[in-house]
């Protein structure tokens, strides 16, 4: 089974997380080996994800957005795709993706 995981190495990626109150200490290890330019954390439970404790590379932009706790994580990702994705200027080129 080829998950396609290797196909994204060497490409800049953005990561979107739906967050409530769990520890995000795993994030830096998970992103190791990827060229991450931005992490967007959508906080759903009025909790601060403590950006300074994420241990991410200084070159990674971290944006935190507070949304009401409705719709579970699906709402977070739908909101990102319909309201924020178009605003991103990550050099996306439809002909190459």
KOLGU-4560 file (N, C-alpha, C; in nm, 3 decimals, padded with zeros to 5 digits):
<recs>
<n_xx: 00.085 n_yy: -00.119 n_zz: 00.000 ca_xx: 00.000 ca_yy: 00.000 ca_zz: 00.000 c_xx: 00.088 c_yy: 00.123 c_zz: 00.000 mol: A seq: 1 type: UNK>
<n_xx: 00.071 n_yy: 00.210 n_zz: -00.096 ca_xx: 00.145 ca_yy: 00.335 ca_zz: -00.104 c_xx: 00.055 c_yy: 00.448 c_zz: -00.056 mol: A seq: 2 type: UNK>
<n_xx: 00.088 n_yy: 00.502 n_zz: 00.061 ca_xx: 00.004 ca_yy: 00.608 ca_zz: 00.118 c_xx: 00.026 c_yy: 00.742 c_zz: 00.051 mol: A seq: 3 type: UNK>
<n_xx: 00.126 n_yy: 00.752 n_zz: -00.035 ca_xx: 00.156 ca_yy: 00.880 ca_zz: -00.098 c_xx: 00.237 c_yy: 00.972 c_zz: -00.008 mol: A seq: 4 type: UNK>
<n_xx: 00.274 n_yy: 00.923 n_zz: 00.109 ca_xx: 00.347 ca_yy: 01.003 ca_zz: 00.207 c_xx: 00.478 c_yy: 01.055 c_zz: 00.149 mol: A seq: 5 type: UNK>
<n_xx: 00.549 n_yy: 00.971 n_zz: 00.074 ca_xx: 00.678 ca_yy: 01.012 ca_zz: 00.018 c_xx: 00.664 c_yy: 01.119 c_zz: -00.090 mol: A seq: 6 type: UNK>
<n_xx: 00.547 n_yy: 01.131 n_zz: -00.150 ca_xx: 00.527 ca_yy: 01.226 ca_zz: -00.258 c_xx: 00.527 c_yy: 01.370 c_zz: -00.212 mol: A seq: 7 type: UNK>
<n_xx: 00.512 n_yy: 01.397 n_zz: -00.083 ca_xx: 00.508 ca_yy: 01.535 ca_zz: -00.036 c_xx: 00.643 c_yy: 01.582 c_zz: 00.018 mol: A seq: 8 type: UNK>
<n_xx: 00.738 n_yy: 01.491 n_zz: 00.033 ca_xx: 00.871 ca_yy: 01.534 ca_zz: 00.077 c_xx: 00.933 c_yy: 01.625 c_zz: -00.028 mol: A seq: 9 type: UNK>
<n_xx: 00.992 n_yy: 01.734 n_zz: 00.019 ca_xx: 01.053 ca_yy: 01.830 ca_zz: -00.072 c_xx: 00.959 c_yy: 01.939 c_zz: -00.117 mol: A seq: 10 type: UNK>
<n_xx: 00.832 n_yy: 01.929 n_zz: -00.081 ca_xx: 00.734 ca_yy: 02.032 ca_zz: -00.115 c_xx: 00.696 c_yy: 02.107 c_zz: 00.011 mol: A seq: 11 type: UNK>
<n_xx: 00.673 n_yy: 02.236 n_zz: -00.001 ca_xx: 00.626 ca_yy: 02.315 ca_zz: 00.112 c_xx: 00.482 c_yy: 02.276 c_zz: 00.143 mol: A seq: 12 type: UNK>
<n_xx: 00.454 n_yy: 02.257 n_zz: 00.271 ca_xx: 00.318 ca_yy: 02.220 ca_zz: 00.310 c_xx: 00.269 c_yy: 02.310 c_zz: 00.422 mol: A seq: 13 type: UNK>
<n_xx: 00.138 n_yy: 02.320 n_zz: 00.430 ca_xx: 00.071 ca_yy: 02.388 ca_zz: 00.541 c_xx: -00.009 c_yy: 02.282 c_zz: 00.615 mol: A seq: 14 type: UNK>
<n_xx: -00.016 n_yy: 02.296 n_zz: 00.747 ca_xx: -00.084 ca_yy: 02.200 ca_zz: 00.831 c_xx: -00.198 c_yy: 02.271 c_zz: 00.903 mol: A seq: 15 type: UNK>
<n_xx: -00.314 n_yy: 02.207 n_zz: 00.909 ca_xx: -00.430 ca_yy: 02.263 ca_zz: 00.979 c_xx: -00.471 c_yy: 02.164 c_zz: 01.087 mol: A seq: 16 type: UNK>
<n_xx: -00.484 n_yy: 02.214 n_zz: 01.210 ca_xx: -00.525 ca_yy: 02.131 ca_zz: 01.323 c_xx: -00.653 c_yy: 02.186 c_zz: 01.384 mol: A seq: 17 type: UNK>
<n_xx: -00.743 n_yy: 02.097 n_zz: 01.418 ca_xx: -00.859 ca_yy: 02.134 ca_zz: 01.498 c_xx: -00.823 c_yy: 02.100 c_zz: 01.642 mol: A seq: 18 type: UNK>
<n_xx: -00.828 n_yy: 02.199 n_zz: 01.729 ca_xx: -00.776 ca_yy: 02.186 ca_zz: 01.865 c_xx: -00.884 c_yy: 02.214 c_zz: 01.968 mol: A seq: 19 type: UNK>
<n_xx: -00.881 n_yy: 02.138 n_zz: 02.077 ca_xx: -00.970 ca_yy: 02.168 ca_zz: 02.190 c_xx: -00.886 c_yy: 02.187 c_zz: 02.315 mol: A seq: 20 type: UNK>
<n_xx: -00.830 n_yy: 02.079 n_zz: 02.370 ca_xx: -00.755 ca_yy: 02.096 ca_zz: 02.494 c_xx: -00.644 c_yy: 01.993 c_zz: 02.514 mol: A seq: 21 type: UNK>
<n_xx: -00.615 n_yy: 01.913 n_zz: 02.417 ca_xx: -00.512 ca_yy: 01.810 ca_zz: 02.431 c_xx: -00.372 c_yy: 01.868 c_zz: 02.405 mol: A seq: 22 type: UNK>
<n_xx: -00.274 n_yy: 01.803 n_zz: 02.461 ca_xx: -00.135 ca_yy: 01.845 ca_zz: 02.445 c_xx: -00.092 c_yy: 01.831 c_zz: 02.299 mol: A seq: 23 type: UNK>
<n_xx: -00.026 n_yy: 01.931 n_zz: 02.246 ca_xx: 00.022 ca_yy: 01.929 ca_zz: 02.108 c_xx: 00.172 c_yy: 01.899 c_zz: 02.100 mol: A seq: 24 type: UNK>
<n_xx: 00.227 n_yy: 01.843 n_zz: 02.207 ca_xx: 00.369 ca_yy: 01.812 ca_zz: 02.209 c_xx: 00.414 c_yy: 01.716 c_zz: 02.101 mol: A seq: 25 type: UNK>
<n_xx: 00.325 n_yy: 01.638 n_zz: 02.047 ca_xx: 00.355 ca_yy: 01.541 ca_zz: 01.941 c_xx: 00.382 c_yy: 01.608 c_zz: 01.807 mol: A seq: 26 type: UNK>
<n_xx: 00.337 n_yy: 01.731 n_zz: 01.791 ca_xx: 00.337 ca_yy: 01.795 ca_zz: 01.659 c_xx: 00.476 c_yy: 01.809 c_zz: 01.598 mol: A seq: 27 type: UNK>
<n_xx: 00.572 n_yy: 01.856 n_zz: 01.675 ca_xx: 00.706 ca_yy: 01.877 ca_zz: 01.619 c_xx: 00.767 c_yy: 01.746 c_zz: 01.570 mol: A seq: 28 type: UNK>
<n_xx: 00.748 n_yy: 01.637 n_zz: 01.641 ca_xx: 00.800 ca_yy: 01.506 ca_zz: 01.596 c_xx: 00.728 c_yy: 01.460 c_zz: 01.470 mol: A seq: 29 type: UNK>
<n_xx: 00.599 n_yy: 01.483 n_zz: 01.462 ca_xx: 00.521 ca_yy: 01.441 ca_zz: 01.347 c_xx: 00.563 c_yy: 01.515 c_zz: 01.220 mol: A seq: 30 type: UNK>
<n_xx: 00.598 n_yy: 01.642 n_zz: 01.235 ca_xx: 00.633 ca_yy: 01.724 ca_zz: 01.119 c_xx: 00.779 c_yy: 01.710 c_zz: 01.077 mol: A seq: 31 type: UNK>
<n_xx: 00.857 n_yy: 01.637 n_zz: 01.154 ca_xx: 00.999 ca_yy: 01.619 ca_zz: 01.125 c_xx: 01.019 c_yy: 01.562 c_zz: 00.985 mol: A seq: 32 type: UNK>
<n_xx: 01.107 n_yy: 01.625 n_zz: 00.909 ca_xx: 01.137 ca_yy: 01.578 ca_zz: 00.774 c_xx: 01.052 c_yy: 01.642 c_zz: 00.666 mol: A seq: 33 type: UNK>
<n_xx: 00.955 n_yy: 01.724 n_zz: 00.704 ca_xx: 00.871 ca_yy: 01.793 ca_zz: 00.607 c_xx: 00.909 c_yy: 01.940 c_zz: 00.601 mol: A seq: 34 type: UNK>
<n_xx: 00.889 n_yy: 02.001 n_zz: 00.488 ca_xx: 00.916 ca_yy: 02.144 ca_zz: 00.472 c_xx: 00.786 c_yy: 02.220 c_zz: 00.499 mol: A seq: 35 type: UNK>
<n_xx: 00.760 n_yy: 02.244 n_zz: 00.627 ca_xx: 00.636 ca_yy: 02.309 ca_zz: 00.669 c_xx: 00.657 c_yy: 02.459 c_zz: 00.673 mol: A seq: 36 type: UNK>
<n_xx: 00.570 n_yy: 02.533 n_zz: 00.606 ca_xx: 00.582 ca_yy: 02.678 ca_zz: 00.611 c_xx: 00.479 c_yy: 02.741 c_zz: 00.703 mol: A seq: 37 type: UNK>
<n_xx: 00.366 n_yy: 02.669 n_zz: 00.730 ca_xx: 00.262 ca_yy: 02.728 ca_zz: 00.813 c_xx: 00.183 c_yy: 02.621 c_zz: 00.886 mol: A seq: 38 type: UNK>
<n_xx: 00.151 n_yy: 02.650 n_zz: 01.012 ca_xx: 00.060 ca_yy: 02.566 ca_zz: 01.090 c_xx: -00.055 c_yy: 02.655 c_zz: 01.134 mol: A seq: 39 type: UNK>
<n_xx: -00.176 n_yy: 02.616 n_zz: 01.100 ca_xx: -00.296 ca_yy: 02.686 ca_zz: 01.144 c_xx: -00.365 c_yy: 02.599 c_zz: 01.247 mol: A seq: 40 type: UNK>
<n_xx: -00.384 n_yy: 02.655 n_zz: 01.366 ca_xx: -00.451 ca_yy: 02.583 ca_zz: 01.474 c_xx: -00.586 c_yy: 02.649 c_zz: 01.495 mol: A seq: 41 type: UNK>
<n_xx: -00.692 n_yy: 02.572 n_zz: 01.474 ca_xx: -00.827 ca_yy: 02.622 ca_zz: 01.494 c_xx: -00.871 c_yy: 02.574 c_zz: 01.632 mol: A seq: 42 type: UNK>
<n_xx: -00.876 n_yy: 02.667 n_zz: 01.726 ca_xx: -00.911 ca_yy: 02.635 ca_zz: 01.864 c_xx: -01.062 c_yy: 02.641 c_zz: 01.882 mol: A seq: 43 type: UNK>
<n_xx: -01.120 n_yy: 02.531 n_zz: 01.930 ca_xx: -01.264 ca_yy: 02.519 ca_zz: 01.938 c_xx: -01.321 c_yy: 02.528 c_zz: 02.079 mol: A seq: 44 type: UNK>
<n_xx: -01.239 n_yy: 02.532 n_zz: 02.181 ca_xx: -01.289 ca_yy: 02.520 ca_zz: 02.319 c_xx: -01.245 c_yy: 02.637 c_zz: 02.408 mol: A seq: 45 type: UNK>
<n_xx: -01.218 n_yy: 02.750 n_zz: 02.346 ca_xx: -01.172 ca_yy: 02.867 ca_zz: 02.423 c_xx: -01.048 c_yy: 02.836 c_zz: 02.506 mol: A seq: 46 type: UNK>
<n_xx: -00.961 n_yy: 02.751 n_zz: 02.453 ca_xx: -00.836 ca_yy: 02.717 ca_zz: 02.521 c_xx: -00.720 c_yy: 02.766 c_zz: 02.437 mol: A seq: 47 type: UNK>
<n_xx: -00.617 n_yy: 02.814 n_zz: 02.504 ca_xx: -00.496 ca_yy: 02.861 ca_zz: 02.436 c_xx: -00.404 c_yy: 02.741 c_zz: 02.410 mol: A seq: 48 type: UNK>
<n_xx: -00.371 n_yy: 02.711 n_zz: 02.285 ca_xx: -00.283 ca_yy: 02.598 ca_zz: 02.257 c_xx: -00.137 c_yy: 02.624 c_zz: 02.293 mol: A seq: 49 type: UNK>
<n_xx: -00.107 n_yy: 02.739 n_zz: 02.351 ca_xx: 00.028 ca_yy: 02.774 ca_zz: 02.396 c_xx: 00.132 c_yy: 02.756 c_zz: 02.286 mol: A seq: 50 type: UNK>
<n_xx: 00.122 n_yy: 02.845 n_zz: 02.190 ca_xx: 00.209 ca_yy: 02.845 ca_zz: 02.073 c_xx: 00.356 c_yy: 02.833 c_zz: 02.109 mol: A seq: 51 type: UNK>
<n_xx: 00.396 n_yy: 02.897 n_zz: 02.218 ca_xx: 00.538 ca_yy: 02.896 ca_zz: 02.257 c_xx: 00.585 c_yy: 02.758 c_zz: 02.303 mol: A seq: 52 type: UNK>
<n_xx: 00.494 n_yy: 02.667 n_zz: 02.333 ca_xx: 00.531 ca_yy: 02.533 ca_zz: 02.378 c_xx: 00.526 c_yy: 02.428 c_zz: 02.267 mol: A seq: 53 type: UNK>
<n_xx: 00.506 n_yy: 02.470 n_zz: 02.145 ca_xx: 00.495 ca_yy: 02.374 ca_zz: 02.035 c_xx: 00.629 c_yy: 02.319 c_zz: 01.989 mol: A seq: 54 type: UNK>
<n_xx: 00.737 n_yy: 02.387 n_zz: 02.019 ca_xx: 00.872 ca_yy: 02.343 ca_zz: 01.979 c_xx: 00.887 c_yy: 02.328 c_zz: 01.829 mol: A seq: 55 type: UNK>
<n_xx: 00.829 n_yy: 02.419 n_zz: 01.754 ca_xx: 00.842 ca_yy: 02.416 ca_zz: 01.608 c_xx: 00.958 c_yy: 02.505 c_zz: 01.566 mol: A seq: 56 type: UNK>
<n_xx: 01.008 n_yy: 02.480 n_zz: 01.448 ca_xx: 01.117 ca_yy: 02.561 ca_zz: 01.394 c_xx: 01.073 c_yy: 02.706 c_zz: 01.383 mol: A seq: 57 type: UNK>
<n_xx: 01.163 n_yy: 02.800 n_zz: 01.410 ca_xx: 01.127 ca_yy: 02.942 ca_zz: 01.403 c_xx: 01.079 c_yy: 02.987 c_zz: 01.265 mol: A seq: 58 type: UNK>
<n_xx: 01.115 n_yy: 02.913 n_zz: 01.161 ca_xx: 01.074 ca_yy: 02.950 ca_zz: 01.025 c_xx: 00.928 c_yy: 02.917 c_zz: 00.996 mol: A seq: 59 type: UNK>
<n_xx: 00.864 n_yy: 02.840 n_zz: 01.084 ca_xx: 00.724 ca_yy: 02.800 ca_zz: 01.064 c_xx: 00.632 c_yy: 02.906 c_zz: 01.123 mol: A seq: 60 type: UNK>
<n_xx: 00.544 n_yy: 02.960 n_zz: 01.040 ca_xx: 00.444 ca_yy: 03.055 ca_zz: 01.086 c_xx: 00.331 c_yy: 02.978 c_zz: 01.154 mol: A seq: 61 type: UNK>
<n_xx: 00.294 n_yy: 03.021 n_zz: 01.274 ca_xx: 00.184 ca_yy: 02.957 ca_zz: 01.346 c_xx: 00.071 c_yy: 03.058 c_zz: 01.362 mol: A seq: 62 type: UNK>
<n_xx: -00.046 n_yy: 03.025 n_zz: 01.308 ca_xx: -00.165 ca_yy: 03.108 ca_zz: 01.322 c_xx: -00.266 c_yy: 03.034 c_zz: 01.408 mol: A seq: 63 type: UNK>
<n_xx: -00.326 n_yy: 03.107 n_zz: 01.502 ca_xx: -00.429 ca_yy: 03.048 ca_zz: 01.588 c_xx: -00.559 c_yy: 03.123 c_zz: 01.564 mol: A seq: 64 type: UNK>
<n_xx: -00.663 n_yy: 03.047 n_zz: 01.538 ca_xx: -00.795 ca_yy: 03.104 ca_zz: 01.511 c_xx: -00.894 c_yy: 03.043 c_zz: 01.610 mol: A seq: 65 type: UNK>
<n_xx: -00.971 n_yy: 03.126 n_zz: 01.677 ca_xx: -01.074 ca_yy: 03.078 ca_zz: 01.769 c_xx: -01.208 c_yy: 03.070 c_zz: 01.697 mol: A seq: 66 type: UNK>
<n_xx: -01.272 n_yy: 02.954 n_zz: 01.706 ca_xx: -01.405 ca_yy: 02.933 ca_zz: 01.651 c_xx: -01.494 c_yy: 02.872 c_zz: 01.759 mol: A seq: 67 type: UNK>
<n_xx: -01.624 n_yy: 02.888 n_zz: 01.746 ca_xx: -01.715 ca_yy: 02.824 ca_zz: 01.841 c_xx: -01.703 c_yy: 02.671 c_zz: 01.833 mol: A seq: 68 type: UNK>
<n_xx: -01.729 n_yy: 02.605 n_zz: 01.943 ca_xx: -01.719 ca_yy: 02.460 ca_zz: 01.947 c_xx: -01.847 c_yy: 02.396 c_zz: 01.891 mol: A seq: 69 type: UNK>
<n_xx: -01.862 n_yy: 02.404 n_zz: 01.759 ca_xx: -01.972 ca_yy: 02.341 ca_zz: 01.689 c_xx: -01.917 c_yy: 02.255 c_zz: 01.577 mol: A seq: 70 type: UNK>
<n_xx: -01.986 n_yy: 02.149 n_zz: 01.543 ca_xx: -01.950 ca_yy: 02.070 ca_zz: 01.426 c_xx: -01.827 c_yy: 01.984 c_zz: 01.438 mol: A seq: 71 type: UNK>
<n_xx: -01.769 n_yy: 01.974 n_zz: 01.556 ca_xx: -01.651 ca_yy: 01.890 ca_zz: 01.577 c_xx: -01.538 c_yy: 01.932 c_zz: 01.482 mol: A seq: 72 type: UNK>
<n_xx: -01.445 n_yy: 01.843 n_zz: 01.454 ca_xx: -01.330 ca_yy: 01.879 ca_zz: 01.370 c_xx: -01.371 c_yy: 01.904 c_zz: 01.225 mol: A seq: 73 type: UNK>
<n_xx: -01.477 n_yy: 01.839 n_zz: 01.179 ca_xx: -01.522 ca_yy: 01.858 ca_zz: 01.041 c_xx: -01.553 c_yy: 02.004 c_zz: 01.012 mol: A seq: 74 type: UNK>
<n_xx: -01.616 n_yy: 02.070 n_zz: 01.107 ca_xx: -01.647 ca_yy: 02.212 ca_zz: 01.093 c_xx: -01.520 c_yy: 02.294 c_zz: 01.078 mol: A seq: 75 type: UNK>
<n_xx: -01.418 n_yy: 02.260 n_zz: 01.155 ca_xx: -01.290 ca_yy: 02.333 ca_zz: 01.148 c_xx: -01.230 c_yy: 02.326 c_zz: 01.008 mol: A seq: 76 type: UNK>
<n_xx: -01.225 n_yy: 02.204 n_zz: 00.953 ca_xx: -01.162 ca_yy: 02.187 ca_zz: 00.822 c_xx: -01.247 c_yy: 02.249 c_zz: 00.711 mol: A seq: 77 type: UNK>
<n_xx: -01.378 n_yy: 02.238 n_zz: 00.722 ca_xx: -01.466 ca_yy: 02.301 ca_zz: 00.623 c_xx: -01.452 c_yy: 02.452 c_zz: 00.629 mol: A seq: 78 type: UNK>
<n_xx: -01.444 n_yy: 02.508 n_zz: 00.750 ca_xx: -01.425 ca_yy: 02.652 ca_zz: 00.765 c_xx: -01.293 c_yy: 02.694 c_zz: 00.702 mol: A seq: 79 type: UNK>
<n_xx: -01.188 n_yy: 02.620 n_zz: 00.727 ca_xx: -01.057 ca_yy: 02.652 ca_zz: 00.670 c_xx: -01.063 c_yy: 02.651 c_zz: 00.517 mol: A seq: 80 type: UNK>
<n_xx: -01.123 n_yy: 02.548 n_zz: 00.461 ca_xx: -01.128 ca_yy: 02.537 ca_zz: 00.315 c_xx: -01.213 c_yy: 02.646 c_zz: 00.251 mol: A seq: 81 type: UNK>
<n_xx: -01.321 n_yy: 02.686 n_zz: 00.316 ca_xx: -01.412 ca_yy: 02.783 ca_zz: 00.254 c_xx: -01.379 c_yy: 02.927 c_zz: 00.287 mol: A seq: 82 type: UNK>
<n_xx: -01.308 n_yy: 02.953 n_zz: 00.398 ca_xx: -01.282 ca_yy: 03.091 ca_zz: 00.438 c_xx: -01.135 c_yy: 03.131 c_zz: 00.437 mol: A seq: 83 type: UNK>
<n_xx: -01.045 n_yy: 03.037 n_zz: 00.456 ca_xx: -00.904 ca_yy: 03.074 ca_zz: 00.472 c_xx: -00.813 c_yy: 03.025 c_zz: 00.360 mol: A seq: 84 type: UNK>
<n_xx: -00.848 n_yy: 02.916 n_zz: 00.298 ca_xx: -00.760 ca_yy: 02.858 ca_zz: 00.196 c_xx: -00.733 c_yy: 02.954 c_zz: 00.081 mol: A seq: 85 type: UNK>
<n_xx: -00.834 n_yy: 03.025 n_zz: 00.036 ca_xx: -00.816 ca_yy: 03.119 ca_zz: -00.074 c_xx: -00.723 c_yy: 03.234 c_zz: -00.037 mol: A seq: 86 type: UNK>
<n_xx: -00.717 n_yy: 03.267 n_zz: 00.092 ca_xx: -00.633 ca_yy: 03.378 ca_zz: 00.137 c_xx: -00.485 c_yy: 03.341 c_zz: 00.139 mol: A seq: 87 type: UNK>
<n_xx: -00.456 n_yy: 03.212 n_zz: 00.142 ca_xx: -00.317 ca_yy: 03.170 ca_zz: 00.150 c_xx: -00.246 c_yy: 03.194 c_zz: 00.017 mol: A seq: 88 type: UNK>
<n_xx: -00.126 n_yy: 03.240 n_zz: 00.029 ca_xx: -00.044 ca_yy: 03.263 ca_zz: -00.091 c_xx: 00.081 c_yy: 03.180 c_zz: -00.077 mol: A seq: 89 type: UNK>
<n_xx: 00.066 n_yy: 03.049 n_zz: -00.097 ca_xx: 00.178 ca_yy: 02.958 ca_zz: -00.079 c_xx: 00.240 c_yy: 02.916 c_zz: -00.212 mol: A seq: 90 type: UNK>
<n_xx: 00.216 n_yy: 02.991 n_zz: -00.316 ca_xx: 00.270 ca_yy: 02.955 ca_zz: -00.445 c_xx: 00.199 c_yy: 02.836 c_zz: -00.508 mol: A seq: 91 type: UNK>
<n_xx: 00.075 n_yy: 02.813 n_zz: -00.469 ca_xx: -00.001 ca_yy: 02.700 ca_zz: -00.523 c_xx: -00.026 c_yy: 02.722 c_zz: -00.671 mol: A seq: 92 type: UNK>
<n_xx: -00.003 n_yy: 02.620 n_zz: -00.747 ca_xx: -00.022 ca_yy: 02.626 ca_zz: -00.892 c_xx: -00.105 c_yy: 02.506 c_zz: -00.934 mol: A seq: 93 type: UNK>
<n_xx: -00.227 n_yy: 02.528 n_zz: -00.978 ca_xx: -00.317 ca_yy: 02.418 ca_zz: -01.011 c_xx: -00.261 c_yy: 02.326 c_zz: -01.118 mol: A seq: 94 type: UNK>
<n_xx: -00.179 n_yy: 02.376 n_zz: -01.206 ca_xx: -00.129 ca_yy: 02.291 ca_zz: -01.313 c_xx: -00.025 c_yy: 02.192 c_zz: -01.263 mol: A seq: 95 type: UNK>
<n_xx: 00.030 n_yy: 02.213 n_zz: -01.144 ca_xx: 00.132 ca_yy: 02.122 ca_zz: -01.094 c_xx: 00.085 c_yy: 02.040 c_zz: -00.976 mol: A seq: 96 type: UNK>
<n_xx: -00.041 n_yy: 02.061 n_zz: -00.930 ca_xx: -00.090 ca_yy: 01.988 ca_zz: -00.814 c_xx: -00.217 c_yy: 01.915 c_zz: -00.847 mol: A seq: 97 type: UNK>
</recs>
